Amino acid sequence: MPRIYSSIKRWRIQYKNTGELKDTRQGNSGRKLERELSESERLKRAEARIKLLEAENELLKKTK
């Protein structure tokens, strides 16, 4: 429960100071890689991204 109360306290302070609530994790989430990716790793990531974008496009086509 203390974690919940500390979150609420942070949100109240942020709202008081800025007038809005923003998700501050967007730019800082995830852990940075300390090494360079190999060609095969970069290729796998690129293929996964392409597959995701193609699925998004198909979903958008179905909703129109």
C-alpha positions as CSV (number, residue, x, y, z in Angstrom):
1,M,0.0,0.0,0.0
2,P,2.8,2.5,0.6
3,R,3.6,2.4,-3.1
4,I,0.1,3.4,-4.0
5,Y,0.2,6.4,-1.7
6,S,3.6,7.5,-2.9
7,S,2.2,7.4,-6.5
8,I,-0.8,9.4,-5.5
9,K,1.5,11.9,-3.8
10,R,3.7,12.2,-6.9
11,W,0.6,12.7,-9.2
12,R,-0.8,15.4,-6.9
13,I,2.5,17.3,-6.9
14,Q,2.8,17.0,-10.6
15,Y,-0.8,18.2,-11.2
16,K,-0.3,21.1,-8.7
17,N,2.9,22.2,-10.5
18,T,1.9,21.7,-14.1
19,G,-1.9,21.6,-14.2
20,E,-1.8,18.3,-16.0
21,L,-0.7,14.7,-15.6
22,K,1.8,13.3,-18.0
23,D,3.2,9.8,-18.3
24,T,6.9,10.4,-17.7
25,R,7.9,6.9,-18.5
26,Q,7.6,7.3,-22.3
27,G,11.1,8.5,-22.9
28,N,12.8,6.6,-20.1
29,S,11.2,3.2,-20.2
30,G,13.4,0.3,-21.2
31,R,17.0,-0.4,-20.6
32,K,19.6,0.8,-23.1
33,L,21.9,-1.7,-24.8
34,E,25.5,-1.4,-23.8
35,R,26.7,-3.1,-27.0
36,E,26.2,-2.8,-30.7
37,L,23.7,-5.1,-32.3
38,S,25.0,-7.6,-34.8
39,E,23.7,-7.6,-38.3
40,S,21.4,-10.6,-37.7
41,E,19.9,-9.0,-34.6
42,R,19.3,-5.7,-36.4
43,L,17.7,-7.7,-39.3
44,K,15.4,-9.6,-36.8
45,R,14.3,-6.4,-35.2
46,A,13.6,-4.7,-38.5
47,E,11.6,-7.7,-39.7
48,A,9.6,-7.7,-36.4
49,R,8.9,-4.0,-36.8
50,I,7.8,-4.5,-40.4
51,K,5.4,-7.3,-39.3
52,L,4.0,-5.1,-36.6
53,L,3.4,-2.1,-39.0
54,E,1.8,-4.4,-41.6
55,A,-0.6,-5.7,-38.9
56,E,-1.5,-2.2,-37.9
57,N,-2.2,-1.3,-41.5
58,E,-4.5,-4.3,-41.9
59,L,-6.3,-3.3,-38.8
60,L,-6.8,0.2,-40.0
61,K,-8.1,-1.0,-43.3
62,K,-10.7,-3.2,-41.6
63,T,-12.0,-0.3,-39.4
64,K,-12.7,2.0,-42.4
